[in-house]
Amino acid sequence: MQYRRFYQAGARYFFTVVTENREPLLIENIERLRAAFRLCLTRYPFEIEAIVVLPDHLHTLWRLPEGDASFSKRWMVIKRKFSAGLPSRVVSDSKTKKREKGVWQRRFWEHCIRDENDWRRHVDYIHFNPVKHGYVAEPQAWLYSSFNDAVSKGWYESGVLLQDDFKDIDNE
């Protein structure tokens, strides 16, 4: 199957990245994940505008630098750095040939942000996700999210209640 991605330099992108078989590896290895992001940011800078990490997947919204559209390269760095040192899982021959350890699903989902309304809806979706999955009753209670930073930036009022009206965004 041929996958086509839309690459636009300097654009904003929403991503969903999932562990293989939805293994709950991310929270229990949060420092490893943070280190992978830090390494990638050092090598290939970009801005993380919003992020949420759940046990088996993450959502994030990035702004790429002007003249740079290489989000696939960035995900390769993050996935490889995170996976390094973790035990290999049972993998297929094709994954073994590609030096994959069975930690991540092969692909990721991306969406190029079209306008300010699209951006706002995706930021809200990211921050509402721990509530949607039943981990917390309100976004500010989830430790692995940029929600509280967004409140301090004035993107939300303190104590705001987000509504689950994300049917057109939900790709999980």
Secondary structure, 3 states (H helix, E strand, C coil): CCCCCCCCCCCEEEEEEEEHHHCCCCCCCHHHHHHHHHHHHHHCCCEEEEEEECCCEEEEEEECCCCCCCHHHHHHHHHHHHHCCCCCCCCCHHHHHCCCCCCECCCCEEEECCCHHHHHHHHHHHHHHHHHCCCCCCHHHCCCECHHHHHHCCCCCCCCCCCCCCCCCCCC
